[in-house]
Every structure is written in C-alpha cells, then in structure tokens.
Amino acid sequence: MFGIATWLMAPVLDRTPVERAASRLMIANGVMSLVGGFVTTIRLDWVATTAGMVSYGLWNVLMLALAALLVATFSARKASLSHDRTPTVSAHTSPIDHARHEIRANG
C-alpha cells in the first residue's frame, strides 16, 4: 500500500530539480513494491533467494535516498513559506487581535 501511495503522490513534487528527483524515486518505489509484492505472492520463497535479497537491499537504498530528498524538499518548502510571510502584527498587539490576524492569514 505504501508503494501505491507514494506513486500516487509523486506528481505533487514538480517545482524544483530536487522535488522531481524525489518524485521519480516515489514512482520507482511504487513499481518496486508492486512487483516485489506480486512475485512474493506467487512464490514466497523468492524472498530468501539472491534476487529477493538484492531486491530488498536496493529497496532499502531507494527508501533512504527518498527520505533524504523528501527532507530536503519539505525543508525548502518550509523555508520559502516562512520567507514569503511578512509580519503585520506588532509586539504591542493584543492577544485577541493577534489571534484574529492568524485566523485571517492561515484561513
């Protein structure tokens, strides 16, 4: 299920080269997960073969790379969001006015 979920989420990441690389790895994870699951259903002992072990090792490397790219992607998106915000509430604003401003800003 996780492989299908990452495959379906891949198109969301298309803004930067790092996001596009993460998107490609998400698609690869989907393909590897589906193929691995299909082969395992047909032949359970495949997991313990050399091909199964190599596949498992490659999937782990893929997931580590994907995790690193997703951390970089979401960190960059968070930085761009905080950079785009301009504070319009001063330090002397009442807590109620501050809360109203936050509600309007975050919708």
C-alpha positions in Angstrom: 0.0 0.0 0.0 2.8 2.4 0.8 4.3 1.9 -2.6 1.0 2.8 -4.3 0.6 5.8 -2.0 4.0 7.2 -2.9 3.4 6.5 -6.6 0.1 8.5 -6.4 1.7 11.4 -4.5 4.7 11.7 -7.0 3.0 14.3 -9.3 2.7 16.7 -6.4 6.5 17.2 -6.4 7.4 19.1 -9.5 8.7 22.5 -8.5 12.5 22.0 -8.3 15.1 19.5 -9.6 15.2 18.0 -6.1 11.5 17.6 -6.0 11.5 16.0 -9.4 14.2 13.6 -8.3 12.1 12.7 -5.2 9.1 12.2 -7.5 11.0 9.8 -9.7 12.1 7.8 -6.6 8.5 7.7 -5.4 7.4 6.2 -8.7 10.3 3.7 -8.5 9.2 2.8 -5.0 5.7 2.1 -6.3 6.9 -0.1 -9.1 9.4 -2.0 -6.9 6.7 -2.5 -4.2 4.1 -3.8 -6.6 6.5 -6.1 -8.5 8.0 -7.4 -5.3 4.6 -8.0 -3.7 3.3 -9.7 -6.9 6.4 -12.0 -7.1 6.2 -12.8 -3.4 2.5 -13.8 -3.7 3.3 -16.2 -6.4 6.5 -17.6 -4.9 7.0 -16.9 -1.2 10.5 -18.5 -1.1 11.6 -15.9 -3.6 12.3 -13.5 -0.7 15.1 -15.8 0.6 16.8 -16.1 -2.9 19.7 -14.0 -4.0 17.4 -12.0 -6.3 15.0 -11.4 -3.4 17.8 -10.2 -1.1 19.2 -7.9 -3.7 15.8 -6.5 -4.4 15.3 -5.9 -0.7 18.7 -4.2 -0.4 18.0 -2.0 -3.4 14.6 -1.0 -2.0 16.2 0.0 1.3 18.8 2.2 -0.5 15.9 3.7 -2.5 14.0 4.5 0.6 17.0 6.1 2.3 17.6 8.3 -0.8 13.9 9.1 -1.0 13.8 10.1 2.7 16.8 12.4 2.2 15.2 14.0 -0.8 11.9 14.5 1.0 13.5 16.1 4.0 15.3 18.5 1.6 12.1 19.2 -0.3 9.9 19.9 2.7 12.7 21.9 4.4 13.0 24.1 1.3 9.2 24.5 1.1 9.0 25.4 4.7 11.8 28.0 4.3 10.1 29.5 1.3 6.8 29.8 3.2 8.4 31.5 6.2 10.3 33.8 3.8 7.1 34.8 2.0 5.3 35.8 5.2 5.5 39.4 6.2 4.6 40.1 9.8 1.9 42.7 10.1 1.3 42.3 13.8 3.4 44.3 16.2 4.7 43.3 19.6 2.1 45.7 21.1 -0.9 44.0 19.5 -3.4 42.5 21.9 -3.6 38.6 22.0 -7.2 38.8 20.6 -6.0 40.9 17.6 -3.1 38.6 17.1 -5.4 35.6 17.0 -7.7 37.3 14.5 -4.7 38.1 12.3 -3.5 34.5 12.5 -7.0 33.2 11.6 -7.2 35.6 8.6 -3.6 34.7 7.5 -4.0 30.9 7.7 -7.6 30.8 6.7 
